[in-house]
């Protein structure tokens, strides 16, 4: 038996890792779906728009961590030995100090410039104090979230996805209890307080989980010779992540600047449904990435490349039907969840589902580039997509409102997916499989048409709320059953290669 085969027998199976990873990633979506109607009713459209702005700033800020969390994950995965813990501890110490210092400087700048900054938000004068609360709270929340993700990287690097799930469960439960307790009496301030409780609990749990992988007696900052390679990798990851972020989350900031604050809530509702649907296949990405890093550590580029081809084929087989399902069901899902008055948000969700589907198609290819130390390829693809998005979003938002903002991202990722495939084939592997193949599309397209019509009709007969949303999804899923069965049958050997 080869060393690779022995390692595979000792490794946890991917299905179990995906289940726990999926649970950790699904919990925020479940909480979002359950609490959004409640928060919308308690806060009203304008203050709900401000809460949506804070949530976007939080996501934006966490993604703008300089690529530090993703780089800690890679370094923790490569340097797993007990004798390497002092080195990993130096990395974590340097990252924590850097994040805390930068967050403190940003917080000070916001407090000094709060009046002109709050004026950029298109809200009425009676919401000015609430707007200032949102802006002042953002840096501290972002800092807590980044520190939590840095510690959580160790659980992922060592395959402890059960611990990731426990962390998510505890922190989300803390948020729900705090929100239900505080919001009726304190409104928007109560939601912000619940967010601080959530991030604080998540940080404590993540730090406790990671302590076993660190050497706390040798706390120190990184040496100059260690800092260079880590900083270069982090910088390239951040550039790629920033470009992706400008499309996935930056659109809502553009809507905030150019449209009335109530339209921010409309866009956020559509993005919540489209993003929730998008997140489901992404449950598999953290364990797949951990395996890519581990295989590259053990076998180098040649050994990891063969596995990456199979991973991409399996990913395409499973995600293409899902992507067409999300496009088909998204409009009906919004109206089933919130009510027929949310038709504009449903249209936003439908267009964003197209954009997110194109982004999801490249997920495995992107993580492979990071795993083998070539994040610059992902950076180039993301930058080109971001340039297209920036060129389109301002004129389209001014012309078509939230619908125009949604369309810009779809065009950007259509350009991006072609760009990344060409880069990978030119720089790494000329035979790397395409994320989407034309010959695989007829069946999913036909199923999407049937599913969309069925779901739209079903909404008229169902109660509004989470139950109606679940039944609508089940009705739309039926036409895709034979599509998925066929895709799995044709790609069984590639799917087995993941396990």
HUDASUL-V769472 format. One record per residue. RES is the residue in one letter. SS is DSSP state (hx for helix, st for strand, lp for the rest). PHI is phi in radians with two decimals (999 if undefined). PSI is psi in degrees with one decimal (none if undefined). Layout:
[[RES SS PHI PSI] [RES SS PHI PSI]]
//
This chain:
[[X lp 999 132.3] [X lp -1.30 163.4] [X hx -1.06 -37.0] [X hx -1.12 -41.4] [X hx -1.16 -40.3] [X hx -1.08 -41.2] [X hx -1.12 -41.1] [X hx -1.08 -37.6] [X hx -1.20 -30.4] [X hx -1.43 -22.0] [X lp -1.33 146.3] [X lp -1.09 146.4] [X lp -1.24 146.8] [X hx -1.08 -36.3] [X hx -1.02 -43.0] [X hx -1.16 -40.5] [X hx -1.13 -41.4] [X hx -1.11 -38.6] [X hx -1.05 -48.9] [X hx -1.26 -39.3] [X hx -1.09 -42.5] [X hx -1.09 -41.0] [X hx -1.06 -42.5] [X hx -1.13 -39.8] [X hx -1.38 -27.4] [X hx -1.37 -29.0] [X hx -0.99 -45.8] [X hx -1.05 -36.3] [X hx -1.18 -42.1] [X hx -1.08 -44.8] [X hx -1.10 -41.9] [X hx -1.06 -47.1] [X hx -1.12 -37.6] [X hx -1.31 -37.2] [X hx -1.59 -21.9] [X hx -1.02 -49.7] [X hx -1.03 -37.3] [X hx -1.14 -46.6] [X hx -1.17 -38.1] [X hx -1.09 -39.5] [X hx -1.23 -41.7] [X hx -1.28 -39.0] [X hx -1.60 -28.6] [X hx 1.52 162.5] [X hx -1.03 -41.8] [X hx -1.27 -46.4] [X hx -1.23 -30.3] [X hx -1.13 -36.3] [X hx -1.07 -39.9] [X hx -1.15 -40.2] [X hx -1.09 -40.1] [X hx -1.09 -37.0] [X hx -1.10 -43.9] [X hx -1.10 -42.3] [X hx -1.06 -38.8] [X hx -1.20 -42.5] [X hx -1.06 -36.9] [X hx -1.13 -48.3] [X hx -1.09 -41.7] [X hx -1.08 -47.7] [X hx -1.13 -41.1] [X hx -1.10 -37.7] [X hx -1.28 -20.9] [X lp -1.66 47.2] [X lp -1.63 15.3] [X lp 1.32 15.8] [X lp 1.29 13.4] [X hx -1.24 -44.7] [X hx -1.11 -44.7] [X hx -1.13 -35.7] [X hx -1.28 -37.2] [X hx -1.04 -40.5] [X hx -1.05 -45.9] [X hx -1.16 -45.8] [X hx -1.16 -38.4] [X hx -1.14 -31.5] [X hx -1.31 -33.7] [X hx -1.43 -38.7] [X lp -1.82 77.4] [X lp -1.67 -12.4] [X lp -1.16 152.5] [X hx -1.07 -37.4] [X hx -1.29 -7.1] [X hx -1.78 4.1] [X hx -1.20 -31.0] [X hx -1.11 -40.3] [X hx -1.12 -45.6] [X hx -1.13 -37.1] [X hx -1.10 -38.1] [X hx -1.11 -38.2] [X hx -1.09 -48.3] [X hx -1.11 -43.2] [X hx -1.04 -45.0] [X hx -1.08 -43.2] [X hx -1.13 -45.3] [X hx -1.09 -42.9] [X hx -1.14 -40.9] [X hx -1.11 -48.1] [X hx -1.08 -44.7] [X hx -1.11 -41.5] [X hx -1.15 -45.1] [X hx -1.13 -42.9] [X hx -1.07 -39.5] [X hx -1.11 -41.7] [X hx -1.14 -42.0] [X hx -1.14 -41.9] [X hx -1.06 -43.0] [X hx -1.10 -41.4] [X hx -1.11 -40.7] [X hx -1.15 -42.6] [X hx -1.10 -36.5] [X hx -1.26 -30.9] [X lp -1.97 25.8] [X hx -1.10 -36.5] [X hx -1.14 -54.3] [X hx -1.13 -33.2] [X hx -1.16 -43.6] [X hx -1.15 -26.5] [X hx -1.21 -19.0] [X lp -1.28 -21.6] [X lp -1.45 128.1] [X lp -1.42 68.1] [X lp -2.11 159.2] [X lp -1.25 163.7] [X hx -1.11 -33.0] [X hx -1.27 -7.2] [X hx -1.80 8.5] [X hx -1.11 -41.5] [X hx -1.12 -39.1] [X hx -1.15 -39.1] [X hx -1.10 -42.8] [X hx -1.14 -36.5] [X hx -1.04 -44.7] [X hx -1.07 -47.3] [X hx -1.19 -38.5] [X hx -1.22 -31.0] [X hx -1.35 -26.7] [X hx -1.00 -48.9] [X hx -1.04 -42.4] [X hx -1.15 -41.3] [X hx -1.11 -42.3] [X hx -1.10 -43.0] [X hx -1.05 -47.6] [X hx -1.05 -41.9] [X hx -1.17 -40.5] [X hx -1.17 -45.3] [X hx -1.03 -39.7] [X hx -1.11 -42.5] [X hx -1.21 -30.4] [X hx -1.12 -47.9] [X hx -1.16 -37.4] [X hx -1.15 -22.3] [X hx -1.04 -28.3] [X hx -1.22 -39.5] [X hx -1.08 -41.5] [X hx -1.18 -44.1] [X hx -1.07 -31.7] [X lp -1.74 12.7] [X lp 1.25 21.7] [X lp -1.65 67.6] [X hx -1.33 -20.0] [X hx -1.11 -40.9] [X hx -1.13 -37.0] [X hx -1.06 -41.1] [X hx -1.14 -42.5] [X hx -1.08 -43.1] [X hx -1.04 -47.2] [X hx -1.11 -41.1] [X hx -1.09 -46.7] [X hx -1.15 -45.9] [X hx -1.20 -39.1] [X hx -1.21 -38.4] [X hx -1.09 -39.6] [X hx -1.09 -39.5] [X hx -1.16 -44.5] [X hx -1.08 -48.1] [X hx -1.08 -44.2] [X hx -1.15 -41.5] [X hx -1.14 -46.7] [X hx -1.12 -31.8] [X hx -1.37 -40.2] [X hx -1.63 -33.2] [X hx -1.10 -44.7] [X hx -0.98 -34.2] [X hx -1.63 -30.1] [X hx -2.09 -2.8] [X lp 1.06 -131.2] [X hx -1.07 -37.1] [X hx -1.04 -37.1] [X hx -1.14 -39.0] [X hx -1.15 -41.9] [X hx -1.08 -42.8] [X hx -1.07 -39.6] [X hx -1.10 -36.8] [X hx -1.13 -39.3] [X hx -1.13 -41.1] [X hx -1.08 -44.4] [X hx -1.03 -50.3] [X hx -1.17 -37.1] [X hx -1.13 -43.6] [X hx -1.12 -43.2] [X hx -1.06 -39.2] [X hx -1.14 -44.5] [X hx -1.08 -45.0] [X hx -1.16 -43.9] [X hx -1.09 -41.4] [X hx -1.12 -39.5] [X hx -1.12 -38.4] [X hx -1.18 -39.0] [X hx -1.44 -12.8] [X hx -1.01 -33.3] [X hx -1.19 -18.2] [X hx -1.74 3.6] [X lp -2.04 157.2] [X lp -1.88 91.6] [X hx -1.20 -18.5] [X hx -1.37 -11.6] [X hx -2.11 46.1] [X lp -1.22 125.9] [X lp -2.85 167.3] [X lp -1.53 166.5] [X lp -1.18 146.9] [X lp -1.34 160.1] [X hx -1.04 -38.6] [X hx -1.19 -27.0] [X hx -1.46 -29.6] [X hx -1.20 -37.3] [X hx -1.01 -58.2] [X hx -1.07 -39.3] [X hx -1.13 -45.6] [X hx -1.13 -38.4] [X hx -1.12 -45.7] [X hx -1.09 -44.9] [X hx -1.08 -41.0] [X hx -1.10 -41.8] [X hx -1.18 -40.3] [X hx -1.07 -42.0] [X hx -1.13 -40.6] [X hx -1.06 -42.8] [X hx -1.15 -42.7] [X hx -1.16 -36.0] [X hx -1.11 -43.4] [X hx -1.11 -43.1] [X hx -1.11 -40.6] [X hx -1.11 -37.5] [X hx -1.04 -28.0] [X hx -1.55 -47.3] [X hx -1.25 -38.9] [X lp -2.08 -26.5] [X hx -1.13 -25.7] [X hx -1.04 -37.9] [X hx -1.17 -33.3] [X hx -1.17 -37.3] [X hx -1.13 -41.9] [X hx -1.05 -39.7] [X hx -1.06 -39.0] [X hx -1.33 -33.9] [X hx -1.83 -17.5] [X lp -2.16 162.5] [X lp -1.02 153.5] [X hx -1.09 -28.9] [X hx -1.19 -25.9] [X hx -1.26 -23.5] [X hx -1.07 -41.9] [X hx -1.13 -38.7] [X hx -1.07 -48.0] [X hx -1.10 -40.6] [X hx -1.12 -37.8] [X hx -1.09 -47.3] [X hx -1.09 -42.0] [X hx -1.17 -31.8] [X hx -1.11 -44.5] [X hx -1.21 -48.6] [X hx -1.09 -41.6] [X hx -1.19 -37.3] [X hx -1.11 -43.3] [X hx -1.14 -40.0] [X hx -1.09 -34.9] [X hx -1.20 -22.2] [X hx -1.10 -51.9] [X hx -1.16 -23.6] [X hx -1.23 -8.3] [X hx -0.99 -31.4] [X hx -1.42 -14.6] [X hx -1.16 -46.8] [X hx -1.01 -48.1] [X hx -1.17 -33.8] [X hx -1.13 -43.5] [X hx -1.11 -41.4] [X hx -1.03 -39.7] [X hx -1.23 -35.4] [X hx -1.11 -43.7] [X hx -1.11 -44.4] [X hx -1.15 -40.7] [X hx -1.17 -39.4] [X hx -1.12 -37.1] [X hx -1.09 -38.5] [X hx -1.52 -37.1] [X hx -2.11 -5.9] [X hx 1.31 -170.4] [X hx -1.13 -44.6] [X hx -1.07 -44.1] [X hx -1.22 -36.0] [X hx -1.37 -23.7] [X hx -1.17 -42.6] [X hx -1.06 -41.8] [X hx -1.15 -37.4] [X hx -1.12 -36.0] [X hx -1.08 -45.7] [X hx -1.15 -38.0] [X hx -1.08 -40.8] [X hx -1.16 -41.1] [X hx -1.10 -43.7] [X hx -1.14 -41.6] [X hx -1.05 -45.7] [X hx -1.11 -42.7] [X hx -1.06 -35.3] [X hx -1.60 -30.8] [X hx -1.59 -26.4] [X hx -1.09 -49.0] [X hx -1.04 -40.3] [X hx -1.10 -40.6] [X hx -1.10 -41.1] [X hx -1.18 -33.8] [X hx -1.09 -45.0] [X hx -1.09 -40.3] [X hx -1.12 -40.9] [X hx -1.18 -36.3] [X hx -1.72 -14.7] [X hx -1.05 -46.1] [X hx -1.08 -49.4] [X hx -1.12 -33.2] [X hx -1.12 -41.7] [X hx -1.13 -46.7] [X hx -1.19 -32.1] [X hx -1.21 -32.7] [X hx -1.37 -48.6] [X hx -1.84 -33.5] [X lp 2.29 165.1] [X hx -1.11 -19.9] [X hx -1.22 -10.4] [X hx -1.67 30.5] [X hx -1.06 -38.2] [X hx -1.14 -40.7] [X hx -1.11 -34.2] [X hx -1.13 -39.7] [X hx -1.15 -39.7] [X hx -1.04 -44.0] [X hx -1.08 -40.4] [X hx -1.09 -47.8] [X hx -1.18 -41.5] [X hx -1.11 -31.8] [X hx -1.08 -36.5] [X hx -1.12 -46.8] [X hx -1.06 -46.6] [X hx -1.18 -32.9] [X hx -1.10 -42.1] [X hx -1.13 -38.7] [X hx -1.17 -41.6] [X hx -1.09 -34.1] [X hx -1.04 -27.3] [X lp -1.67 4.6] [X hx -1.04 -49.1] [X hx -1.19 -38.9] [X hx -1.11 -40.0] [X hx -1.16 -45.1] [X hx -1.16 -32.3] [X hx -1.11 -41.2] [X hx -1.05 -40.8] [X hx -1.18 -42.2] [X hx -1.09 -35.9] [X lp -1.61 9.1] [X lp 1.41 25.5] [X lp -2.13 53.0] [X hx -1.17 -15.0] [X hx -1.07 -28.8] [X hx -1.16 -44.4] [X hx -1.12 -36.7] [X hx -1.07 -45.0] [X hx -1.09 -46.4] [X hx -1.08 -44.3] [X hx -1.17 -37.3] [X hx -1.13 -41.7] [X hx -1.11 -43.8] [X hx -1.08 -39.3] [X hx -1.16 -39.2] [X hx -1.09 -43.4] [X hx -1.07 -43.4] [X hx -1.11 -45.0] [X hx -1.11 -38.3] [X hx -1.14 -28.6] [X hx -1.73 -32.7] [X hx -1.20 -39.1] [X hx -1.15 -51.0] [X hx -1.14 -36.7] [X hx -1.23 -35.5] [X hx -1.21 -40.4] [X hx -1.13 -33.9] [X hx -1.45 -48.0] [X hx -2.02 4.0] [X lp 1.22 -140.9] [X hx -1.14 -26.5] [X hx -1.16 -42.8] [X hx -1.10 -39.2] [X hx -1.06 -36.0] [X hx -1.24 -39.5] [X hx -1.12 -37.0] [X hx -1.00 -42.8] [X hx -1.14 -37.5] [X hx -1.10 -44.0] [X hx -1.10 -41.3] [X hx -1.09 -44.5] [X hx -1.31 -25.1] [X hx -1.09 -40.5] [X hx -1.21 -40.8] [X hx -1.13 -39.9] [X hx -1.14 -37.1] [X hx -1.18 -39.8] [X hx -1.11 -47.4] [X hx -1.11 -42.8] [X hx -1.07 -42.9] [X hx -1.13 -38.8] [X hx -1.14 -45.5] [X hx -1.12 -41.8] [X hx -1.19 -32.7] [X hx -1.41 -34.8] [X hx -1.73 -25.3] [X lp -2.15 -55.2] [X lp -2.63 114.3] [X lp -1.18 -17.7] [X lp -1.83 12.7] [X lp -1.11 131.2] [X lp -1.19 147.8] [X lp -1.26 143.0] [X lp -1.13 -32.8] [X lp -2.33 126.8] [X lp -2.01 135.1] [X hx -1.03 -37.5] [X hx -1.18 -14.8] [X hx -1.60 0.4] [X hx -1.58 -29.9] [X hx -0.95 -47.5] [X hx -1.12 -48.0] [X hx -1.06 -36.2] [X hx -1.11 -46.5] [X hx -1.09 -43.1] [X hx -1.11 -36.7] [X hx -1.13 -39.1] [X hx -1.09 -48.0] [X hx -1.11 -42.8] [X hx -1.13 -42.3] [X hx -1.09 -44.2] [X hx -1.14 -44.6] [X hx -1.10 -43.4] [X hx -1.17 -40.7] [X hx -1.11 -39.0] [X hx -1.21 -39.8] [X hx -1.11 -34.3] [X hx -1.02 -34.9] [X lp -1.19 -15.9] [X lp -1.86 -5.8] [X lp -1.88 155.9] [X lp -1.24 149.9] [X lp -1.33 143.3] [X lp 2.20 -166.4] [X hx -1.11 -37.7] [X hx -1.12 -45.9] [X hx -1.07 -38.1] [X hx -1.08 -45.0] [X hx -1.12 -43.3] [X hx -1.17 -39.4] [X hx -1.03 -44.0] [X hx -1.09 -39.9] [X hx -1.14 -41.2] [X hx -1.08 -43.6] [X hx -1.22 -23.8] [X hx -1.31 -25.4] [X hx -0.97 -47.9] [X hx -1.12 -16.8] [X hx -1.57 -8.3] [X hx -1.02 -51.6] [X hx -1.13 -28.8] [X hx -1.14 -44.7] [X hx -1.19 -41.7] [X hx -1.03 -44.4] [X hx -1.14 -43.0] [X hx -1.10 -41.3] [X hx -1.17 -41.4] [X hx -1.09 -39.4] [X hx -1.34 -17.3] [X lp -2.21 28.1] [X hx -1.00 -43.7] [X hx -1.19 -32.4] [X hx -1.25 -39.9] [X hx -1.14 -39.8] [X hx -1.12 -29.9] [X hx -1.15 -19.0] [X hx -1.30 -27.8] [X lp -1.42 none]]
//
